[in-house]
Amino acid sequence: MRTLLGRLRRLPDLRAKNFQVRMEAERQAMNTPVQGSAADLIKKAMIDLHRELAGRGMKSRLILQIHDELLLEVPEAEAEEARKLVKDVMEGALTLEVPLVVEAKLGRSWAEVH
């Protein structure tokens, strides 16, 4: 199975004699294009964002990735610029048939933005 970016996931258990092992591999085959592509997308967005922050000489930095979410530490003076940049970079990470809509929030803690 391949992701949208072409990353290959081999699933040799699709030929397993054990029914349960084979069924698990079939579920993995079904999920790989969706979940694997989402993983590729967030990683590409992280690389793009890191480069963009550095290229602009910003002090904001990536702290953590949680599933489809990025957490950054941002100086107050850069807050609005960083929020817009995160949204733009994540929405533009891949060209898809369906637009990717990203919500970027500002807060003093992770809890505050949830």
Backbone as JSON Lines, residues from 0, in Angstrom:
{"i":0,"aa":"M","n":[0.84,-1.17,0.0],"ca":[0.0,0.0,0.0],"c":[0.89,1.24,0.0]}
{"i":1,"aa":"R","n":[0.4,2.3,-0.66],"ca":[1.15,3.55,-0.73],"c":[0.31,4.72,-0.22]}
{"i":2,"aa":"T","n":[1.0,5.69,0.35],"ca":[0.35,6.92,0.78],"c":[0.3,7.88,-0.41]}
{"i":3,"aa":"L","n":[-0.36,9.02,-0.22],"ca":[-0.44,10.02,-1.29],"c":[0.93,10.5,-1.74]}
{"i":4,"aa":"L","n":[1.89,10.51,-0.83],"ca":[3.24,10.94,-1.18],"c":[4.11,9.79,-1.67]}
{"i":5,"aa":"G","n":[3.52,8.6,-1.81],"ca":[4.23,7.47,-2.37],"c":[4.97,6.6,-1.38]}
{"i":6,"aa":"R","n":[4.84,6.87,-0.1],"ca":[5.51,6.03,0.91],"c":[4.88,4.64,0.89]}
{"i":7,"aa":"L","n":[5.72,3.64,0.84],"ca":[5.27,2.26,0.72],"c":[5.16,1.59,2.09]}
{"i":8,"aa":"R","n":[4.06,0.9,2.3],"ca":[3.91,0.06,3.49],"c":[3.69,-1.36,3.0]}
{"i":9,"aa":"R","n":[4.63,-2.21,3.31],"ca":[4.52,-3.61,2.9],"c":[3.65,-4.35,3.92]}
{"i":10,"aa":"L","n":[2.79,-5.2,3.42],"ca":[1.88,-5.96,4.28],"c":[1.94,-7.45,3.9]}
{"i":11,"aa":"P","n":[3.03,-8.11,4.28],"ca":[3.18,-9.52,3.91],"c":[2.1,-10.41,4.55]}
{"i":12,"aa":"D","n":[1.51,-9.96,5.65],"ca":[0.48,-10.77,6.32],"c":[-0.82,-10.85,5.53]}
{"i":13,"aa":"L","n":[-0.92,-10.12,4.42],"ca":[-2.11,-10.27,3.56],"c":[-2.21,-11.68,3.0]}
{"i":14,"aa":"R","n":[-1.08,-12.4,3.01],"ca":[-1.05,-13.78,2.52],"c":[-0.98,-14.8,3.66]}
{"i":15,"aa":"A","n":[-1.18,-14.34,4.88],"ca":[-1.07,-15.23,6.04],"c":[-2.14,-16.3,6.0]}
{"i":16,"aa":"K","n":[-1.79,-17.47,6.49],"ca":[-2.76,-18.57,6.56],"c":[-3.71,-18.38,7.73]}
{"i":17,"aa":"N","n":[-3.23,-17.75,8.78],"ca":[-4.06,-17.5,9.96],"c":[-5.07,-16.4,9.62]}
{"i":18,"aa":"F","n":[-6.35,-16.71,9.79],"ca":[-7.43,-15.79,9.42],"c":[-7.33,-14.46,10.15]}
{"i":19,"aa":"Q","n":[-7.1,-14.5,11.47],"ca":[-7.05,-13.26,12.25],"c":[-5.88,-12.38,11.84]}
{"i":20,"aa":"V","n":[-4.75,-12.98,11.58],"ca":[-3.57,-12.23,11.15],"c":[-3.84,-11.6,9.79]}
{"i":21,"aa":"R","n":[-4.44,-12.37,8.88],"ca":[-4.77,-11.86,7.55],"c":[-5.78,-10.72,7.62]}
{"i":22,"aa":"M","n":[-6.8,-10.84,8.48],"ca":[-7.82,-9.79,8.62],"c":[-7.21,-8.5,9.18]}
{"i":23,"aa":"E","n":[-6.28,-8.62,10.11],"ca":[-5.59,-7.44,10.63],"c":[-4.82,-6.74,9.51]}
{"i":24,"aa":"A","n":[-4.15,-7.51,8.68],"ca":[-3.41,-6.93,7.55],"c":[-4.37,-6.26,6.57]}
{"i":25,"aa":"E","n":[-5.55,-6.84,6.38],"ca":[-6.55,-6.22,5.49],"c":[-7.02,-4.88,6.06]}
{"i":26,"aa":"R","n":[-7.21,-4.81,7.37],"ca":[-7.6,-3.54,8.0],"c":[-6.47,-2.51,7.83]}
{"i":27,"aa":"Q","n":[-5.24,-2.96,8.01],"ca":[-4.1,-2.06,7.82],"c":[-4.04,-1.56,6.37]}
{"i":28,"aa":"A","n":[-4.34,-2.44,5.44],"ca":[-4.34,-2.05,4.02],"c":[-5.39,-0.99,3.75]}
{"i":29,"aa":"M","n":[-6.55,-1.11,4.37],"ca":[-7.62,-0.14,4.18],"c":[-7.25,1.21,4.82]}
{"i":30,"aa":"N","n":[-6.59,1.18,5.98],"ca":[-6.29,2.4,6.72],"c":[-5.03,3.11,6.26]}
{"i":31,"aa":"T","n":[-4.11,2.39,5.66],"ca":[-2.82,2.98,5.29],"c":[-2.93,4.2,4.39]}
{"i":32,"aa":"P","n":[-3.71,4.16,3.31],"ca":[-3.77,5.36,2.46],"c":[-4.27,6.6,3.21]}
{"i":33,"aa":"V","n":[-5.22,6.43,4.11],"ca":[-5.79,7.58,4.83],"c":[-4.87,8.0,5.97]}
{"i":34,"aa":"Q","n":[-4.6,7.09,6.89],"ca":[-3.81,7.45,8.06],"c":[-2.35,7.72,7.7]}
{"i":35,"aa":"G","n":[-1.81,6.95,6.78],"ca":[-0.43,7.17,6.36],"c":[-0.26,8.49,5.64]}
{"i":36,"aa":"S","n":[-1.23,8.83,4.79],"ca":[-1.17,10.11,4.08],"c":[-1.3,11.28,5.05]}
{"i":37,"aa":"A","n":[-2.15,11.13,6.06],"ca":[-2.28,12.18,7.08],"c":[-0.97,12.35,7.83]}
{"i":38,"aa":"A","n":[-0.3,11.25,8.15],"ca":[0.99,11.32,8.83],"c":[2.03,11.99,7.95]}
{"i":39,"aa":"D","n":[2.05,11.65,6.66],"ca":[2.98,12.29,5.72],"c":[2.71,13.79,5.64]}
{"i":40,"aa":"L","n":[1.44,14.15,5.58],"ca":[1.06,15.56,5.44],"c":[1.53,16.37,6.65]}
{"i":41,"aa":"I","n":[1.3,15.88,7.85],"ca":[1.68,16.64,9.04],"c":[3.2,16.76,9.13]}
{"i":42,"aa":"K","n":[3.91,15.72,8.73],"ca":[5.38,15.79,8.76],"c":[5.9,16.78,7.73]}
{"i":43,"aa":"K","n":[5.31,16.79,6.54],"ca":[5.71,17.77,5.52],"c":[5.4,19.18,6.0]}
{"i":44,"aa":"A","n":[4.24,19.37,6.62],"ca":[3.88,20.69,7.14],"c":[4.87,21.14,8.22]}
{"i":45,"aa":"M","n":[5.31,20.22,9.06],"ca":[6.28,20.55,10.1],"c":[7.61,21.0,9.49]}
{"i":46,"aa":"I","n":[8.06,20.3,8.48],"ca":[9.31,20.67,7.81],"c":[9.16,22.03,7.15]}
{"i":47,"aa":"D","n":[8.06,22.22,6.42],"ca":[7.82,23.5,5.75],"c":[7.74,24.64,6.76]}
{"i":48,"aa":"L","n":[7.05,24.41,7.87],"ca":[6.89,25.45,8.88],"c":[8.24,25.79,9.53]}
{"i":49,"aa":"H","n":[9.01,24.77,9.86],"ca":[10.33,25.0,10.45],"c":[11.19,25.86,9.52]}
{"i":50,"aa":"R","n":[11.2,25.51,8.25],"ca":[11.99,26.27,7.27],"c":[11.5,27.71,7.14]}
{"i":51,"aa":"E","n":[10.19,27.87,7.12],"ca":[9.6,29.2,6.97],"c":[9.9,30.08,8.19]}
{"i":52,"aa":"L","n":[9.78,29.51,9.38],"ca":[10.1,30.26,10.6],"c":[11.56,30.7,10.59]}
{"i":53,"aa":"A","n":[12.45,29.78,10.25],"ca":[13.88,30.09,10.2],"c":[14.17,31.11,9.12]}
{"i":54,"aa":"G","n":[13.56,30.94,7.96],"ca":[13.78,31.85,6.84],"c":[13.34,33.27,7.14]}
{"i":55,"aa":"R","n":[12.34,33.42,7.98],"ca":[11.86,34.75,8.36],"c":[12.57,35.3,9.59]}
{"i":56,"aa":"G","n":[13.47,34.5,10.15],"ca":[14.2,34.92,11.35],"c":[13.31,35.02,12.58]}
{"i":57,"aa":"M","n":[12.23,34.25,12.6],"ca":[11.3,34.3,13.73],"c":[11.83,33.47,14.89]}
{"i":58,"aa":"K","n":[11.45,33.84,16.09],"ca":[11.87,33.12,17.3],"c":[10.88,32.02,17.67]}
{"i":59,"aa":"S","n":[9.74,31.99,17.03],"ca":[8.74,30.94,17.28],"c":[9.35,29.59,16.94]}
{"i":60,"aa":"R","n":[8.93,28.56,17.71],"ca":[9.48,27.24,17.43],"c":[8.46,26.15,17.72]}
{"i":61,"aa":"L","n":[8.58,25.09,16.93],"ca":[7.73,23.92,17.13],"c":[8.13,23.23,18.42]}
{"i":62,"aa":"I","n":[7.14,22.86,19.21],"ca":[7.38,22.18,20.48],"c":[6.93,20.72,20.4]}
{"i":63,"aa":"L","n":[5.77,20.5,19.8],"ca":[5.15,19.18,19.9],"c":[4.16,18.95,18.77]}
{"i":64,"aa":"Q","n":[4.09,17.71,18.32],"ca":[3.04,17.27,17.39],"c":[2.17,16.26,18.13]}
{"i":65,"aa":"I","n":[0.86,16.49,18.1],"ca":[-0.09,15.56,18.71],"c":[-1.11,15.22,17.64]}
{"i":66,"aa":"H","n":[-1.0,14.02,17.06],"ca":[-1.88,13.57,15.97],"c":[-1.89,14.6,14.84]}
{"i":67,"aa":"D","n":[-2.98,15.33,14.66],"ca":[-3.07,16.29,13.55],"c":[-2.87,17.73,14.03]}
{"i":68,"aa":"E","n":[-2.21,17.89,15.15],"ca":[-2.08,19.2,15.79],"c":[-0.61,19.52,16.02]}
{"i":69,"aa":"L","n":[-0.27,20.8,15.84],"ca":[1.08,21.27,16.14],"c":[1.01,22.28,17.27]}
{"i":70,"aa":"L","n":[1.94,22.18,18.2],"ca":[2.03,23.12,19.32],"c":[3.34,23.88,19.16]}
{"i":71,"aa":"L","n":[3.24,25.19,19.21],"ca":[4.41,26.04,19.07],"c":[4.57,26.93,20.28]}
{"i":72,"aa":"E","n":[5.81,27.31,20.56],"ca":[6.1,28.34,21.54],"c":[6.37,29.61,20.74]}
{"i":73,"aa":"V","n":[5.6,30.67,21.03],"ca":[5.62,31.87,20.2],"c":[5.76,33.12,21.07]}
{"i":74,"aa":"P","n":[6.75,33.96,20.8],"ca":[6.82,35.24,21.51],"c":[5.58,36.08,21.2]}
{"i":75,"aa":"E","n":[5.12,36.84,22.18],"ca":[3.91,37.65,21.98],"c":[4.01,38.55,20.76]}
{"i":76,"aa":"A","n":[5.18,39.1,20.51],"ca":[5.35,40.02,19.38],"c":[5.14,39.33,18.04]}
{"i":77,"aa":"E","n":[5.29,38.01,17.99],"ca":[5.13,37.25,16.75],"c":[3.8,36.51,16.68]}
{"i":78,"aa":"A","n":[2.98,36.63,17.7],"ca":[1.81,35.77,17.84],"c":[0.91,35.75,16.61]}
{"i":79,"aa":"E","n":[0.46,36.88,16.15],"ca":[-0.48,36.9,15.03],"c":[0.18,36.46,13.73]}
{"i":80,"aa":"E","n":[1.42,36.87,13.51],"ca":[2.14,36.44,12.3],"c":[2.34,34.93,12.31]}
{"i":81,"aa":"A","n":[2.7,34.38,13.46],"ca":[2.91,32.93,13.58],"c":[1.6,32.17,13.39]}
{"i":82,"aa":"R","n":[0.51,32.67,13.96],"ca":[-0.79,32.02,13.81],"c":[-1.17,31.94,12.34]}
{"i":83,"aa":"K","n":[-1.03,33.04,11.62],"ca":[-1.37,33.06,10.19],"c":[-0.43,32.15,9.4]}
{"i":84,"aa":"L","n":[0.85,32.18,9.74],"ca":[1.83,31.35,9.03],"c":[1.53,29.86,9.22]}
{"i":85,"aa":"V","n":[1.22,29.45,10.44],"ca":[0.88,28.05,10.71],"c":[-0.31,27.63,9.85]}
{"i":86,"aa":"K","n":[-1.34,28.43,9.84],"ca":[-2.54,28.12,9.04],"c":[-2.19,28.0,7.56]}
{"i":87,"aa":"D","n":[-1.48,28.98,7.03],"ca":[-1.13,28.98,5.61],"c":[-0.24,27.81,5.23]}
{"i":88,"aa":"V","n":[0.77,27.54,6.03],"ca":[1.71,26.45,5.73],"c":[1.0,25.1,5.8]}
{"i":89,"aa":"M","n":[0.19,24.89,6.84],"ca":[-0.49,23.6,6.97],"c":[-1.52,23.4,5.85]}
{"i":90,"aa":"E","n":[-2.24,24.45,5.5],"ca":[-3.23,24.33,4.43],"c":[-2.57,24.12,3.07]}
{"i":91,"aa":"G","n":[-1.34,24.58,2.92],"ca":[-0.66,24.45,1.64],"c":[0.36,23.33,1.58]}
{"i":92,"aa":"A","n":[0.41,22.49,2.6],"ca":[1.42,21.42,2.64],"c":[1.3,20.46,1.46]}
{"i":93,"aa":"L","n":[0.09,20.14,1.07],"ca":[-0.17,19.28,-0.09],"c":[-1.3,19.87,-0.9]}
{"i":94,"aa":"T","n":[-1.23,19.69,-2.21],"ca":[-2.34,20.09,-3.06],"c":[-3.3,18.92,-3.15]}
{"i":95,"aa":"L","n":[-4.5,19.11,-2.64],"ca":[-5.5,18.06,-2.6],"c":[-6.73,18.49,-3.39]}
{"i":96,"aa":"E","n":[-7.53,17.53,-3.82],"ca":[-8.77,17.86,-4.53],"c":[-9.76,18.56,-3.61]}
{"i":97,"aa":"V","n":[-9.76,18.18,-2.36],"ca":[-10.62,18.82,-1.36],"c":[-9.73,19.72,-0.51]}
{"i":98,"aa":"P","n":[-10.1,21.0,-0.37],"ca":[-9.24,21.89,0.4],"c":[-9.11,21.46,1.86]}
{"i":99,"aa":"L","n":[-7.92,21.61,2.37],"ca":[-7.65,21.32,3.78],"c":[-7.85,22.6,4.56]}
{"i":100,"aa":"V","n":[-8.75,22.58,5.52],"ca":[-9.03,23.76,6.33],"c":[-8.4,23.57,7.71]}
{"i":101,"aa":"V","n":[-7.59,24.53,8.11],"ca":[-6.85,24.45,9.37],"c":[-7.3,25.57,10.29]}
{"i":102,"aa":"E","n":[-7.44,25.24,11.56],"ca":[-7.75,26.23,12.58],"c":[-6.49,26.45,13.42]}
{"i":103,"aa":"A","n":[-6.09,27.69,13.56],"ca":[-4.91,28.01,14.37],"c":[-5.34,28.95,15.48]}
{"i":104,"aa":"K","n":[-5.03,28.57,16.72],"ca":[-5.45,29.35,17.89],"c":[-4.24,29.82,18.67]}
{"i":105,"aa":"L","n":[-4.44,30.9,19.4],"ca":[-3.41,31.43,20.29],"c":[-3.87,31.31,21.73]}
{"i":106,"aa":"G","n":[-2.95,30.99,22.62],"ca":[-3.27,30.92,24.04],"c":[-1.99,30.82,24.85]}
{"i":107,"aa":"R","n":[-2.12,31.01,26.14],"ca":[-0.95,30.96,27.02],"c":[-0.6,29.53,27.44]}
{"i":108,"aa":"S","n":[-1.53,28.59,27.19],"ca":[-1.27,27.19,27.52],"c":[-2.03,26.31,26.53]}
{"i":109,"aa":"W","n":[-1.64,25.03,26.49],"ca":[-2.33,24.07,25.63],"c":[-3.79,23.97,26.05]}
{"i":110,"aa":"A","n":[-4.05,23.97,27.34],"ca":[-5.43,23.87,27.84],"c":[-6.27,25.05,27.39]}
{"i":111,"aa":"E","n":[-5.68,26.22,27.31],"ca":[-6.42,27.43,26.95],"c":[-6.94,27.39,25.5]}
{"i":112,"aa":"V","n":[-6.26,26.69,24.64],"ca":[-6.69,26.65,23.23],"c":[-7.59,25.46,22.93]}
{"i":113,"aa":"H","n":[-7.92,24.69,23.95],"ca":[-8.81,23.54,23.75],"c":[-10.11,23.8,24.4]}
